[in-house]
Amino acid sequence: MDGMPLRSSSKKVDATLRKLSAKREELLIAQEELDHIRDITEDARIRALVSETPLSQREWQDHERHLEVAKRNLVSLEAQVEELAAKGARLQFGNDPFLDGKSLKFG
């Protein structure tokens, strides 16, 4: 009976660490996408300045909106990674007041 809670806890830690790993990978992909969208947006901005047409202005604005969505997605993913990292630390080390999740920075 004594091994049962430990095994359950170990499974929770393993599951949390797998989720954390997957979320970190998703975060890296989102960062690469954001960098790409930022480059495209900058190109559109320059085209809009040079051509001074309503169409180029709209294209630039569309890219700006897309960039803002990508930024919000990245911030959300970063928060999810930090939350999972804090949860993993709590599961591994217990509720140590020094490991409250706010002072932990992973990735």
N, C-alpha and C positions, 0 to 999 in steps of 0.2 A: 504494500500500500504506500509506503514512503516514497518509492520511485515514481509513482503515478503523477503527482504534481510537478515533479522535476521534468519528467518526459513531456508533459503538456506544455510546460513553460519553454522547454527547448524547442518544441515544434512551433510555438508562437514566435520565438526569436528567429528561427530559421525562416518562417514565412515572412516576417517583417523585413529581414535582411534581403530576401529575394525581391520583395516589393520595392525596397530601397534601391537595389541594384537596377531593376527595370526602370524605375522612375529617374534615376541618374542618367541612364542611357537615353531616355526620352528627353531629358533636359539638354543633353549634349546635342541631340538632333535639332531640338528647338532653337538652340543657340546658333547652330550652323544655318538654319533657315532664316533666323533673324538677321544674321550677317548678310546673307544673300539678298533678302528683301531690302535691307538698308542700302546695299549697293545699287539695286534697281531703282529705288526711290531717289537716290542722289543723281543717277543718270537722268531720270525723268525731270527732276528739278532743273538740271542744267539745260535739258532740251526745252523746257518751258521758258526759261530765261532767254535762251537764244532765239527761239522761234516766235515767242510772244503771241501764240494763237490760243483761242479758247479751248480747242481740243487738247493741246499739250498741257494747258493749265488743269483741265479736268483729269487727264491721265496722271499728272503729278499728284493731285488731290486724292485720287483713288489709291495710288501707291502709298501716300501718307496714311490714309485710313487703314490700309492693310498692315502697314508697319506698326501702327498703334495697337492693333489687335494682336500682332505677334509679340509685342512687348508685354502686353497684359498676360498673354499665355505664358511667357517666360517667367514673369513674376509669380504667377500661380504655381508653376512647376517648382520653382525655387522654394516656395513656402511648403509645398507638399514634401519635397526632399528633406527639408529641415524638420518637419513634423515626424516623418518616418524615422529619421536619424535619432531624434529625441525619444521616440517610442522604443526604438531598438535599444538605446542606452538604458532606458528605464527597465526594460525587460531583462537585459543582461546584468545590470548592476543594482537593480532595485530603486527605490525612491530616495536616492541620495540627494540631500539639499544642494550639494555642489554640482549635481548633474541635473539641473532643472529644465534642460532643453534650450534655455535662452542663451546660455553661455557656450553651447556646443555649436561649432561651425564645421560642417563636413563638405567635402567636394570643392 
